[in-house]
């Protein structure tokens, strides 16, 4: 069976089992970079936070010989790990005062999200755009958030400038930045680094450069962590730690790579590296961009192709 037929077969099997009243519904979402993905929404009675699980990896297992029953067993195990046990009070969404401390931002590629940006408050930063969310939950499992549209902004009788002011404080507080050497980041990815070492390896905690030529910057949730590239204190601290300007490579929407200016790698080489990573390792919906940026310690700017973004002063 093809992928669409597979998704519907999974939906039917889950609904036939009726475990704990769980209900599955096929759902197609328009995602970042105007991509579309189809999966199933899993709804538990009495809980209004329902995750969507996309099934591409499960489909690969099916093609590899697993039965639908085995696939559904694995999917339900995944659901048990990520499900929410309590509902979120959606009445809060109608009151700006009740959500303002949960408003955060993330970065997306402007050109790839042109249609979506027509309906949401945003601000452009070079070839990227900053968009706003209400952060419902954040943990090592990921984040749950609601995109803020122009409709929400009108309902709240607020402005983009106010959203920026709130998000500027909240994002750094709720989604704190972490920066590691590439060597440590790879060992963590491979499961060779213990969690107890994470804090001492975080350059923003230890304030030591780790003597590497590349560094990985993200947030603690490892979700939409590329936004950390415009945290003023992160840029300032990394400039002080490295004692020089540095380049920012947009490896995905979840993280960026920092390269000291003295590393001896040309901008053309770095942009070629980013394009190769985008083509071979990053899903289309997670691509941030293909251009390399340079942070100037002296001017406190991020520049790209002759254009510069003045990093905002830190707000308290």
Helices and strands as residue ranges (DSSP letters): H 3-17, G 19-21, E 23-30, G 32-34, E 36-43, E 52-54, H 56-63, H 68-82, G 90-94, H 96-99, G 100-102, E 103-109, G 111-113, H 114-117, E 122-125, E 128-139, E 142-147, H 150-156, H 160-174, E 177-181, H 182-189, G 195-197, H 198-201, H 203-206, E 215-219, G 225-230, H 232-242, E 246-249, E 256-260, G 261-263, H 267-280, G 284-286, E 292-296, E 301-304, E 307-310
